[in-house]
């Protein structure tokens, strides 16, 4: 049995409970890393169908002890195995002794669903405690080497001590290096190592049993190395110089030196096991290819450039004007039922001119400061209402109907831009963010990226009147990008300069192999960017290779936090669970944002988080096609090369040609996994109205290539939306997706570039109108009437709540829950009354300031201090004299772990209730027959989101508890 297999590293509380539930026996236990204290552990123990969690903490001298109930004397241990061994006995403060170890999987146990964690459950008679050996007896050397090595004929008693001492040393190493998966094989070898000792004493130094143990331990590496090696060899052949007709053909790709790379002293040792020798040959070949490939590619490219007189990607930058003013734009509209009119928008002058066709009506010029409100109709996507002020009269409403929704959006964007330019605000309240993702297919880009950077092509795209309005922030993520880092950044900056006449500044560049992310901002915003953090996570083979993984960038824009994640997940139609696990690993390991919020789910640390990349989710359809390339525009029954296409494949192409995307999105793996709450919980995505972006034939966008050769064989690739852009924002913040589509003229890769643009509300440093100390300090307060939470857990632990916010001086904490119900298996219902909840006092009492603030809540166990779930609450809707109800999800490490609801109110002092309308609140949404509000509310509410929080193929959430499973607590059937 593997030593310390009960140690499960950094699995979550949810996964630990699942493993113990599968074990099902009282006394089943496992150990995982603590989430609340670095360097500490959490001991999870099953008793009477409930999981109890105890913290194992190190002291200043590194000794480990368990936090148990009061009255039990604390015991300290030098190693984790010693501690576990001691707690196998009763009366140590635990609810039950540690009886049955729940093991983490070995390499052969990875066949289960990887999306649910890294652990598996195996507990049987004799497991766990049987592996725990006592410490050496007094008089023995503490290192376990207090006896001489016995030769044949030595006393059996002395021979028996050696494995025991070596096992003890091995278990000591487990504590210092718990990540080693070789411990089990080494423990087995130590049990039988006497056979090698006997052979050594007889003059045979081969150590056959050690060789066998190593070969067994490394067996799982063979398939992974074969996969990597074939890919490297193929790539190396691409850049090999052409073979002369007179030159002898190369019979092997593996470098000749590989057979000589084994260290001489190992030759005799390895001769006993050819499998291990072959493995080291493969490792040497990988090492050689990796070290030589870059030089070979560079040399080949340099020769190609010289031979064909080519040039690397560059942008011809024409002479730029000092400034590029926005041209006056005209729109044809309908006023009333039949009256035609022209709207002329002059952003620089700050006017809108209405000219009616026929009838000799004079032009009407409306200054921007007379426009009180702009109302978009949701029932008629092309209709807008302009509410204008008139002298000595009530406001006048004018309705205009545009030819289509794109023209209306362009008109609204121009008026928004006009209002921003003439607002005379020192700091922006709204910015435009561009996000782009493109798998470049290891091919240099074309000379122009204009369509991608200006959001032109297919789908929900920008109108030509607004396409070249520069965005405040550009975030560009690429995968399989073969260009050098500096070369790529210079290429992007030159491209934007040629299109926008602006020298954008680089905020961050983060790379992981060929996965790159570049963040660029306008020069005037550079001073507003602070607290920039970057991070990367590898999710390739064994989570050590960066061919798959993610890069992340986070920063503050004045008072608003942004996070961006560009990822490349596992490929293959059948690897949905692997992609889910990639997402979970990235979510857990990416180190971004404020370190004080490190205990919170990554998706809750930022006001706005954008996640994009080659997510590689496919259409969940089993399509088998022959070797053909199917044209998307072909309506017959045969492929591009005359090979018959199965009816299912033809149906897919027909849906694409007819733009019937919803039928295909209903079987999109990402949508299906989101529907099951496996990934991207509560993220939003724009409506997809563009064709699948993968896998095209390079050089065209008319033909999909359905087959791809891989080292493991021929793979069928159904056309899929692999390249996606999603986002998640704090509640009651302003974010609107203005475009989401792909290009149709960039054909160098088998993926099409994807873009999305966003209108995002931002906050700045608040300056109170009354200086501190100018009078009696009035305090605002956040009060709670009650909080009720339902956790998906088998624990019975008492809990407390931590309150985090930038508007609080320090973290606040509640008392333990006053109500508890665990009658429903798998759920724990907790409640807090107002007496056990703290009154929170924000650092500033102004309503305008508090309307932009949020609270992060974390629900933690009293004994373990481990989080069972976190959530985010907006203060804006709770401002007033009466308590308002809230209800939302709880998250932990990317999973939904429960639901919380309660009543809260935010009291603001009388003299601090002043507020103003934000620029993004100037545009609102109304149904067809609704009239504009006569007076603005005391604290303006954000406009409803135009985009759904889930794709159309996903069901809308219920109106009660967030999860229908929680209805059982209300007596619902």
N, C-alpha and C positions, 0 to 999 in steps of 0.2 A: 504494500500500500504506500501511496505517496505521502511523505511527511508534510505536515502543515497544509494538507489539502482543504482543511476547514477554513483556511484564510482566503477570502474572496476579493481581496484588493479593494477597488473603489466602486463596487456595485451600490445601487441605491437602496434606500429603505424598502421601496416597493418590490424590487427584485428579491431582496433578502426574505421578505415575508412570503413571496410566492414559492421560493425554494423550501422554506420551512413548512409551508402548507402542504407541499408535495410529500415531504418526509412524513408528516402526519403523526409522529409519535412524541409523547411528552419527553422532554429532555433532549430533543434534537437541537443542535446549535451550530452557529457559524460565526466567524469573525470578519468584519469588514473595516475599511478605513473610516475614521470619524469625519463627518462633514463639517463639524463645528470647531474642532481643535486640530490644528496641523500636527502630525506626528502621533496622534492618539488613535485609538481603535474603538469600535462599537461591537459589543458581544450581544448577539441576537439569540434568544432562547425561547423555544416553544413549550407552552404548558397550558393544558386544557383549552386548546384551539386558539390561544391568544399568544402573541409575540411580545416578549419583554426585552427591552434594550437597555444595556448597561454600558457606561463609558469606561474604557480602560485608559488611564492617564499616566504619562511618565512624570516623574518628579525631577528636581534639579540634577540629581545624580543619574538619571536615566532608568531608575527602577520603576516597574509597572505595578499599578494597583487598580482594583475595581471599585467604582463608586457604588456602594450598596446601601441598604437601609441603615438608619442610625442605630447605634447600639452594637454593631458588629465591628470588631477591631479590624482596622485596615491591614492587609497583608501585602508585602512588597515582594516582587519577583524580578530576577535578573533578565529572564527571557519570556517571550510570549508562550512557548510550549510549556515551560514550568508553571506559568499561571494557569493555563488550561488544565494541566494535570492535577493541580491542587484543587480546582473547583469541580472535579469529578466526585468529590466527597460531599456529604450533606452538611447542613448547619454552617454554611459559609455566607449566608446573607442573600443567596439567590432563591427564586421561587422553587427551584428544583435543581439537583445536581446536573452537571453536563454529562449526558449519557450517550448520545448518538451524534457523531460528527456528520454534518452535511458537506459533502466534498464539492470542490470546484472541478470542472471537467478537465481531463487530459486532452491531448491532441485528437484522440479518437472520439471524443464526446461532442464535437462541434457540429454534429449533423442536425441538431435541433434548430429551432427558430432563433436565429441570432439577434433578431430585433428585440428580444425580451431581456437581454442582458448576457453576461458572460458566465453565469453559473449554471450548474445542473445539480440535481438532488440525488444523492445516493447515500443511504444510511442503512446499515445492516448490522447483524450481530458481530460484535468484535471490532467494528470500525471505530475510528476515533481514539478511544482510550487505549486500545491495544497497541497503538503506535507511540504512545507517550511513555517514555522510559524515565526512570528515576535519575536524579543527579548522581554522579559518582560518589561512592561511599568514602568516608573519612580515610585518609591515608593514600588515596589514589591521586594521581596528578590531575589537577583541575582541567588540564587541556585534553585529557583522555589518552595521553601517550605514556602512562606510568609503567608499562610493561614492555618487555622485549618481544619482538616478533617471533612467534613460535614456529619451529620447523617440524616436519613430520616426526612423530614420536614424543612431542611435548605433551604435558599433562592436559587432559580435556578441560579441566577447570580454567587454566590460564588461557586456552584457546577460546573459550566462550566469552571471556571478558572483552576481547578485541572488537567484535562487531557491536557490542553494547556501547563501548566507549566511542566508537566511530559514529554510531547513530546519534549519540548525544552531541557530538561536535557538529554533525550535520544539522541537527535541529537548532543549534545555536546560530548557525549560518542562516537558517530560515528566518530568524528574527531580524538579522541585519540585512538580508537580501531576500525578502519574501516573494519577489517577482520571478524567481527562477523556477521554470517548469521542468527542470532536469532533476529536481530533488527526489522524485519518486523512483526514477530509474537508478539514481545513484544509491538510494537507500536499499534497493533490491540487490545491487552489486555488492554493497558493503556486507549484506547478509551472507553472500556466497564468495566473498573475496578470498577466503582461505584456500580455495582451489587454486587461485592464481599464486598465492604464497607458496603452496606446495610445489607447483610447477617451477617457480623461481628458485626454490631450494634445490631442485633437481637439475638446474642449469638451463631451463627453458624460459627466456625473458619475454615471450610474446604477449603475455597477459591477455589470454583469449577472452576471459569473462569481462574484463574491462572494455575490450574492443566490441564485444557483443552488446554490452549495455549502452555504449556511446552510439553504436549503429542504430539500436532501437530508439534511443532518444531523439536521434536526428532524422528518423524515417520520414516524418511529416514534411521535412524541408525539401525532399526530392521533387515532389510535384510542383511546389512553389518555385523552386530554382529552375526547373525545366521550363515553366511558363515564362519566367523572366529571361532566361538564357536564349530561348528561341526568338523572342522579340528583339533582343539586343543583336543577335546574329543577323537577323533579317535586316535591321537598320544598318548594320555595318556593311552588309553586301551592297546596299543601295549606294553607299558612298565609296566603295572600292573602285580603284581606277579600272578602266576597261581592259579586258584580257586580250592581249595581242594574239592573232591567229597562230603565231609561231611559239607562243608561250605555252607551257604545259598547263592543263586545267588544274584548278585547285581541287583537291579531293576532300578537304575538310575545312570547316570554318574555324573550328577551335584552334587557337594559337598553338603552334608546335611546342612552345615552351611550357604549356600547361602540364604536360606529363612530368616535367622536371621541377615543378614549383613546390612539390612536397618537401618539407624540411628533411634533410638526410637522416637525422636521428629517428624520424617517424617511419622510415621505410620498412624496417623490420617489424615494427609494431603493427603497421597497417596491412602487412602481407597476409595476416590471418583473416582479414575480413575485406573482401573485394568491394562490398557495398559502401563501406566507410571510405575506402580509397577513391571510389568513383565520386562520392559526395565532395571530397576535398578537391578533386579535379574540377568539378563543376564550380565550386566556390572560387577557385583560382581563375577559371575562365571568366566568371562574372567580374571579378576584380580587374582582370586584364582588359576586358571589353569596356568597362566603365572608365578606366583610366585613359584608354586610348581613343575612345569614341569621339570625344570633343575635338581633339586635334585632327582626327580623320575628317570629320564633318567640316571643320573650318578650312582645312586644306582643299577639300573638294569644292566647297563654295567659292573659295578664292580662285581656283583654276577655272571654274565655270564662268565667273565674272570676267576674267581676263580673256578667255577663249572666245566668248560670244559678245564681248563689249557691252555687258549689261550693267545696270546700276541698281543698287539696293533701294528699297522703298524710300521715296522722298516726295516732298510736296513743293510744287512750284508756287512760291508765295509772291503774288503781284504787289506792286507798290500800294501801300495802305493809306487811306485818308486819315487825317488826324482824328476824326470821329465819324461814325457812321450813323447819321440820324435815321429814325424810323420813318419810312415813307407813309404818306397819308393813304388810308385804306377806305375803299368804298364797298358798300353792301346793298344789294337789291333786296327789299323786304316788301311785305304786304301789310297794310294798315287797315284794320277792320275786315270786312268780308271781301272787298274787291279792290280797294284803293292801293295803287302801287306807289312806292316811295324809295328814295335812296338815302342811306345813312352814311355820312362821311365822318370818319374818326381821325382827328389830328392829335396824336399823342403829345407832340412837342408843344402845340399851342394850348392843349387842354380843353378841346371843344368837341362836341358832337353836333353835326349839322343835319337837319331833317329837310329833305326836298321832296315834295309830293309831285308825282307825275301828272301833268294835265291840270286844267282848272285855274292855272295862273296863280296858285298859292305862293306866297313869299317863302323864302327860306327861313327856317327857325334854327337859331344857333343856341345851343345849351352849354353853358360853361360847366366844367367838371365839378365845381363847388356847389352847383345847384342840383346835382343828381344825388338824391337822398338814399336811394336803394335800387338795386338791380335784382329782379326776381326771375329765377328760371322755373319754368313749368315742367313738372315731372311727367305729367300725362301727355303733353305735346312737346316732344324733344326739340322742336325747332322754334318754340315760342319763348319770348322774353318780355318782361314788363319793366318799364323805366318809370320810377317815381321821382318827380322833379318838384322843386320848390318854386313858388311864384310870389311876387311881392303883393302883400295885402290880400292874399288868397290862400285857400287850402292847397295842399299838395295835389299835383295833377299826375294821373297815371296814364301811360301810353303803352299799348301792346303792339309788338312787332313780331311777325312770323317770317323766319328766314327760309331759304330754299331747302336747307337740311341742317341736321344737328351740328355738323362740323363748322358750318358758317356761324351758327349761334355761339359755339364755344370760342371761335376766333374773335368774335365781337366782344364777348365778355372778358377774354384775356386782355384785349387791347384797352378796354375801359379800366380793368384792374391795374394794368401797367401805368396808365395815365394817372390814376389816382395816387399810386405809389410815388411817381415822379413829382407830383405837385403837392404832396402831403407835408413836406418840410419837416419830416420826422428825423431825429438824429440817428435812430437805430431802426432797422427794418422790422416789420411785424409779419412779413410773409416773404418767403423765398421760393425759388424754383429749383428743383433737384432733378437731374437727369441720371438714370441708371441704365447701363448697357451691359450685356453679357454676350460672349461669342466664343465658341470652341473653334479655334483657328485651324485645327487639323494639321498642326506642325508645318504649315505653309506660310510664307511671307504674305502680308496683306496686299491688297491692290493699292494703286497710287492714291486713290481717293476713297475716303470713308464718309463722304458728305451725306449720303442717304441715311446712314446709321446715326451720325451725330446730330442730324436735324429731324429725326423721327419720321422719315418718309418711307413708304413701302406699302405693306399690307396690314390689315387690322384696324385698330382704333389709332389713327395717325393724326398728326398735326395738319391743319389747313395751311395752304401755301402762304397765306397772309401773315402767319405767326411762326412758321417753321424756323425762320432764321433769327428769332428773338433769342438772345443768349441767355442761358440758364446761369443761376448763381453758383451752383455746384455741379460738377460732372464726376460721376463715379463709374469707372470703366473696368469691368472684370473680364478676363480672358482665361481660357484653358487651352492647353497644347499650343502655347505661344512660343515659337522658336526664336523670336528676336531677343537680343540682349536687353537688359533692363533699361539702360540709358538710351539705347536706340529707340525702344518702344515709347518711352516718355517723350523724347524729343519729337518723334513722329506724331504723337497725339497733340502736343502743344502746337506744333506747326499746322496741323490740320485745323484745329480750332481757331488759330489766328487767321488763317486764310478765309474761314467761313464767317467769323464773328468780329474780326478786327480787334481782338482783345488778347493780351498776353496773360494767359491764365497761370496762376501760381500753383506749384505742387505742394499739397498738404502732406501726402504720404504715398509711398510706394511699398507694397508688401508682396513678396514673391515666395512661392514654394515650388521649386523646380519650374515647370512650365505653367503653373497657375499664378496669375498676376492680378493685382488690383492697383489702380492709380486713382487718386482723389485730387481733383483740380478745383480751384475756386477763383472767382474774380479778384483782381488785385485789391479792390476796396474792402473785401471781406477778410483779407488775410489777418488783420489785427483782431478780428472777431473769433478766430479759431484758437482754441486752447485745449490743453489736456489730451493731446493726441496719443493714442495707444495703438500698437499693432501686435498681431499674434498670428500663429499658423498651427495647424494640426494635420498630421499625416494619418491617412486611413488606408494606405496601400497595403501591400502584402505584410501581414503581421503587424500592421499599424506602424511600420518603420520606413516604408517607402513613400516618397512624396509625389508619385505619379497620380495618386488620388488623395484628396484631402480638402483643406479650406484655408483661406487667408482672411483675416479680419482687420478692420480699421474702425476706431471709435474716436470721437472728439466732441467738444462742446462748441456750439455756435451761439455765442453770448450765453444765455441761460438755458438753452435747449440741447439735450444730449442726443447724438446720432450714433448709430452702430451700423456697419455694413459687413456682410459676410459673402464672399465669393467662393463657391465650392465646386468640386468635380467628384461626384459620387460614383460608386461601383457601376460598371456597365453590365449589360446582359439582361434580356427580358425576364429571365427566371430569378434574378437576384434582388427582388423587391425587399426581402427581409434584410439583406446585406446593406442595401441603401438606407433602410430605416435605422440600422445600427450605426452606419456612418454618420447620419444626422445626429443621433444620440451622442456619439463620441465627440463630435464637433461642438455640440451644445454644452457638453460637460467640460471640455478641455480648453476651449478658446478663452484666453485670458484678456478680456476687454472691459473697458469702463472703470468706474470708480471701485477701487479695491475694497472700500468699506461695504460695498454691495456684493462682494464675492460670494456670499452665502445664498444669494437669490438666483433664481433661474435667469439665464442669460437674456431671455426674451422680456424680462421685467426690468432690466437695468437701464434701459434707454427710453427716452421719450418717443423716438422713432427708430425702429430696427428694420433694415432692408436686407433680405436674404435672396441671393440669386446665383446663377451659374448653370452648368450642365448637370442638372439633377439626375438625368439618365432614367427617369421613370418612363415606361413605355405604355403602349396600349395593351391591355391584358387580353390578347387574342392569340390563339394558337394557329398561325398561318404557315403552311408549308408550300413553298414555291420552288420551281426549278431555277436553273441559272438564267435569270433574266433581269432586265432593267425595265421597270414599269413606268410608263409615262402618265403623269398626273392628269394630263389633258386628253388621254385616249379613252374613248367611250366604247370601244369594241371589246371582244373577248380575248384578245391576244396581246402579249407584251410587246415591248419595243423591238425585240429581236424575233418576233413571230412565235415565241414559246407560249403555250397556253397558260393563262393565269387562273388559279382556282377562283371559284365564285366568291369566296369570302374576301380574298384579296381584291377582286374586282369591285366588290361592294365598298370596300374602304376607299378605293380610288374614286368611285362614283360620288361618295359623300364629300370627298375633298373637292372634286370638280364643281359640285353644286353648292359648296360652302355650307354643307349641313354638318357643322362641326359638333353640335351638341350630341348627336348620336355617337360620335367617337369619344367625346369627352366623358360620356357616361361610363366608359370602360378604361379611362385613363388611370393608370396605377396611382399617381399622386393624388388624384381626387378620391379614389377608393380608400387609400390609406388615411387620408385626412378625415374621411367620413367615419372611419373606425377609430379616430383619435390616436393613431399611431405616430403621426408626425405633424409638425407645423400647426399645433393647436392654436386656434383663434387668430391665425394669420389671415390676411386678405390677399386676393389676387384679382386683377382686372379681368373683365370678360374677354375670353379668347375668341377673336374673330379673324384669325390668320391661320394659314395651313400649317401642318406639322413642319417643324424646322429641321428634322433629321429623318432619314439619311438620303441626301441628294447626290446625284452624280456631279462630280466637280466639273465646273465650267458651264453649268446650266442650272436653272431652277424648274425645268419642265419634267425632269425624270427622277424618280426615286429608285435607289439601288437597294434591293431587298435582301441581298446576301453579302456576307463579309467573311473572309477567311481569317480564322484565329488559330493559334497553336493547338487549341483543343478540338478543332474541326471547323466545319462550315456553320455559320450562325445566320439565322434568318432575322432581319431587322424590319419589323413593321413600321411604317412611317409614324413618328411619334413627336410629341411636344416635349423633348428632352430639356430644352432651354427655357427657364422660367424666372420670373421676378415676383417675389412675394414681400409683404411687409406687415409689421405689427406695431401699433402705436398705443400709447397710454390712452385710457378713456377720456372722452370729452376734449380731445385735441383736434386740431384742424389738419387734415391731410386729404387731398383729392388727387386721384390718378387722372391726368389729362390725356394720356396716350399709352397704348400698350400694343406693340406690333412687332413685325420683323421686316427686314429689307428684302427686296426681290432682285437686286442688281449686283450684290456682292457674292461671287460664285467660286472663290478660291478654295473654300472648305466644303465638306459635306454637311456642315451645319450652316444655317442662316443666322446672322446676328439679330439679337432681340433687344428692344429698347422699351423704356417706360419713363414717363415724365410725371412729376408730382408738384403740386402746389402745397407748401407746408407752412403752417403757422409757427412762428418762433417768438421767444420772449427775450427780453434784455434785462440787465441789472435794474431792479426797481429802485427808484428814488422817491421816498415818501415826501408828500407836500409839507408836512410838519416835521421840522428837524427834531431829532431825538434830544430830550432834555428841555424842550421849549415849554413844556407844561406837564401836568400829571400824566404819567404813562398809562394809557388805556390798553388793555390786553384783549386780543381776540382769544376765543377758546373753542376747542373741538370737543364736543360732548357725545357720549354714547348712551343710548337707552338699553341696548342689549346687542349681543352678537351670538349667533348660532352657527355652528359649523358641523358638517358631516364629512368624515374622513373615510376613504377607502383603505382600511387597515384592519388587521387582526389584533392590534395592540389594545390594551386597556389603560394605557398611560394617562395620567393627568397632564394637562397642557397649559401653557401660558402663551401670550401673544407679544411679539415685539413690533414696535411701531417705528418705522424709519421714514424720514423725509428731510429734504433740504430746508424746509421751513421750520424745523425743530433744531434746537441747540444740540441735543444729544438723543441717542436712542432711548425710547421709553418702553416700559414693560408692564404688562397687566399681572394680576394675581392669577392663581390657578383657577380652572373652570369650576363653576358652582353647580353645574348640571352635567350628568353623564348617562348615556344609554348605549349599551352594546348588545341589545337583544337580537338585533338583525345580524346574522353571520356575515363577516367580511366588512362591516361598517361600524364606525364609532361616532356617535352624536354627542357633541359637547355644547355647553352654553355658558355665557357669562352675563351676569346682571350688571347694572350700572355701577353698583358699589365696588365691583372688582375690576372695573375698567378705568384707566387714568384719564383725567381731563388734560388735554394737550394744549399748550400755549405756544402758538407760532411766534417766531422772532419779530414779525411785522404784523400789525393788525389791519392793514388796509385791504379793503375788499378787492381792489384792482389787482393787488399782489396775490391774495389768497385764491382768486379765481383761476390762476395758472398753476396751482400747486397740487401735488399728489401725495398720497400716503402709500407706503409699501408695508404690508402686514405679513409676518411670518409666524406660523403656528408650530410651537416646539414642545417636545416632551419634557416634563419636569425632571425625570431622571437622566435621560440621555442628552438633553439639549439639542437633539437632532430635529431638523425641520420636517414636518409632515406635509407642508404645502405653503405656498406664498400667493399673494394677490396684490393688485393695485387698485386704489380707490381715488377718484377725483373729488376735490373739495368743492368745485364750482356748483354742482347741483345740490349740495347740502347747505349752502349759505342761506340763512334765514332764521326766523324765530321758531319755526316748528321743525321737528325731526323728520328726516327724509329716509325712506327705505332704500337699501342697496342690496344687490345680490350678484354674485359673480363666481367664476371658476377659481379653484386653487390649483396651482402648478408646482411641480418639483422635478427638476432635471428633465424637462420636456414632456412630462406626462401629466395628465389630469389626475389629481389625487383627492379631489373632493369639491365641496361647494360651501360657500359662506354667504350668509345674509344677516341683516341687522338694521338698526335705526341709528342715525347720527345727525347732528346738526352743527353748523359752524356759526358761532355768534360773532358779529363784528360790531365794534363800538359805534355809537351814533355818528360821531364826527369823522369816521373813516369809511363811509359808505359810498363815496364818490367813485364813479367809473366812467368809461368812455367806450365807444364802439371801436372794435378792431377793424383793420382794413379787410380782413378776410370775412368778417361778419357783415360787411356791406352787401355781399351777394348772398341771397337766401334762396330757398327752394319752396315752392308752393304747388298744391294741387290745382286743378283747372278752375274750380269755382271759389277758391279761397281768396280772401282779401288781405292786403298787408296790414300788419298790426298797427294800431293807432299810436301807441307809445312803446318805446323799447322797454324790456324788462329791466329790473334793478341790476341784475348781473346777466349780461347777454349769454344766451345758450348757444352752443355751436350748431351750425346747420347740420341736418341729417346727412349721412353719407350717401353719395350717389351710388357707389359701388357696394355690392353685397360683400359681406364678410366671408362668404364661401362661394365657390363656383355654382353655377346654376344646377349642375348635376348633383349637388349635395343638398340634403334636406335642411330646412330652416330650423333653428333651435326652438325648443319648447318655451312656453310662457311662464312656467313655474320654476322649479329647480332647474339648474342648467343641465343636469343629467337626469333622464327619466327614472333611473334606478333609485333616485332619492325619494321618489313619491311614496315608497313603502313606509316612510316615516310619517306620512300624513294619512295613512289608512287607505290610500288609493289601491285598487286591485292591480 
